[in-house]
Amino acid sequence: MYKNQTTPKFRKNDNVRYTKKYVNEITLKLINSSNEINWSKMPFGNLIIYEEPYWNSKYNEWMYNYHYGFGNLSEGSCNESNLEKSDFDTI
């Protein structure tokens, strides 16, 4: 274990979402950017963790890889402090 390493909050197959604070931060950054925004590609809904978390010593916290979108065909990763448990259950 690394210094200050905690137990991960989430596991493989958990349903999570970005915290409201993180969504607001991302939204402001995108609005203030000069790039065209495709909001349909933003993972602001349900995210499904597809593998066990890994420790990121640079940020000193757990990281999670997730699927999202129609058919879970898109993927991304996020640090634990920007995620929370989702109420959504998969079928």
C-alpha positions, 0 to 999 in steps of 0.5 A, a space after each residue: 500500500 502507498 502512503 495515505 492509501 485508503 480503501 476504495 469506495 467503489 468496485 467493479 460493476 458499481 453504478 456511479 455518476 459525477 458529483 454535482 460539484 464536478 459537473 458544475 466545474 466541467 460545465 463552466 470550463 466548457 462554456 468558457 472555452 472557445 471550442 464547439 460543445 457536443 453536450 450529448 457526448 458528456 458523461 453526465 449520466 450513469 457510469 458503470 465501473 468496468 474494472 477494479 480501481 487502481 491507485 494514482 500516486 500523483 493525485 493520491 487517490 483511487 481512479 476508476 475506468 468506466 463505460 457510459 452512453 448508449 450500449 456502454 460503448 464509450 469509456 472514460 476514467 475519473 478520480 474518486 473524489 469526483 464520483 458518487 454512488 448512482 441510484 440507477 441499477 442496471 438490468 
